[in-house]
């Protein structure tokens, strides 16, 4: 019984570690871009559309409003990474409008 339990726990740990390695490989290096906000959810958490790109904003995303609030039409700089086919924002900062 003990051997079966130990084997079961070992297998679960091995699978968890393998899954974590797979996720780490799927994360591409950080990237950034600038664009105009086309859509964003109330409360800011969720999917934003910036120049046609879907950007996932989480509770961990740092949002800076030094150049005004983020709203439809705001010009922003987005920093983040791709994971499992989605762009995850780590930071969004409002910028001065393009000239």
C-alpha angles and dihedrals in degrees: 000000000000091000091052091050093048091047091049093050091046091051092049092050092048092051092047092051092047091051090050091052090051092053092048091054091051092058110093119207117281118280138180138204140171127230150133121282110242099171136006135168125248108268091024096254112118136036120347124188112219117178089336095310120118110229122189113220116196135184086265094057112109110225119193122193100187091133098040135295123312109254139139105302095026117133110230143175114225126199122187147099142262119253127172091346095309131105109233115198118222093177137012120187127183112233135192112278119270116264 
